């Protein structure tokens, strides 16, 4: 069970505690802290870094953004500009539109690879039954490219 300390009305958690709450590893929490996506405070009495509810919210957002395929730089842009400078609606739309375009291009490439591999497997089905040697494998790979 996670022990949460209350400082005034704020909840504070150490690395392992916030990691458990967000279902990530402690190393993940440390990484995002080094990237300045999380903003822990250092406890002056014991030197431990403590995280608050805002850090937990940000950590959960990062996980969801990664599920959408957003990269670290895109997440940084969203988190820093929406809280500090202000990310306009048009800039946010452009960020997502660009990501969608890259995703669609990647899907086209994956579909082409799938079709090439299907064709190679079909060719392989018609080859005589024998253990493939280096030469036959090279021939199949050349057909993919």
N, C-alpha and C positions, 0 to 999 in steps of 0.2 A: 504494500500500500504506500502511495506517495505521501510523504510528509511535507506539508506546505506551511511555511512560516508566514505570519502576518506582521508586517511592519506598518503600523498605523492601520490603514484599511487595504494596503497593497499586498498581494500574494507574491511571495518570492520562492524560487526553486533553484536548486543547484543543477549542474549540467545533467546528471543522470536522471533527475526528477523531471525536468522539462523534456528530455529525450523520451522518457517513458510515456509522458502525457501526449506527445506528438507521434508516438510510435516510430521513432527514428533512433539511430545510434547516437551515443555521446560524441563520437567523432564527427558525425554530421552536424551536430549543434556547434561544436568547436569550429568546424570549417565555415559555417555561415557567420559565426562570430568574427572570425578572421577577415571574412569578406565584408564585414560591417553591415550585414543584413539583419543581425540581431545586435542588441545594445545592452549587454549585461553590465551590471554595476559591481564593483569590487567591494566586498565586505571588508571594512577596515580592520575589524577585530581579528579575522582569521585569514584574510587574503583570498577567500573563495569568491568566484564570480557567481552572482545571483541573477536570475532572470525573472521578469514579471509577466503579467498576463498579456501585455502588448507583444512581448517576445514570443509567447506561445501562439498568439493569433497570427503573427508574421510567419512563424515556422510552419503552421498549418497551411497558410496561404501559399508558401513556397512549394510545399508538397503537391498541392492541387494544381499550381501553375505548371509544375513539371509533368504532371499527368496529362496536361493539355499539350505538352511538347514544347513549352517555352524554355529557353535556355537561361543560363545564369545571368547573362548580360541583360536579357529582356526582363527578367524578374527584378534585377537591380534597378533598371529604368523605372519600372512600375512602382516599386517600393520607395525609391528615393524621390522621384519626381512627383508622385501623388501626395507625398507627405510634406515635401519641402517647397519646391519651386512651382508645383502645380502642373500636372500633365493634362493637356487639353483633350477634349473628347476626340478631336480629329487626330491627334497624335496617338491616342490609344487605339482608335480604329485602324490607323495605318500600321501600328505594331502588329495587331492581330491579322490584318489583311496580308501583310508581308509573310507572317508565319504560315498562314493558310496557303499562300502561293508556293512556299517552299515545301510544305507538306504534300500538296497536290503533285508537284514535280517529282518528289521522292516516290509517291505512289505510282506514277507513270513508269519510273525506272524499275520499281519492284515488279510491276506487271510485265514489263519487257523481259526481265530476268526470269520470272516464272515461266513465261511462254518459251523462252530459249531452253530452259531446263526441261520442260515437258517434251519439247522436240528432241532433245538429246536422249532423254529416257526412252522415247519411242524408237529412236535409231538403235539404242542399246538393246532393246527387246528383240530386234531382228538380227543381231550378231550371233554367231555361233556360241554355244555354251562353253565357256572356258574362263579361267581366272583372268581378269584383266591384267595386262602388263603395262608398263610405263608408256609404251607407244600408243596403245589403244586409249588409255586415259587422256594422253595428250591430244589425240585426235578428237575426242569428245569435247574437251575443253576448247579447242580451236573453233569448234562449231558454235559454241556459246558466244564467242566474241566477234 
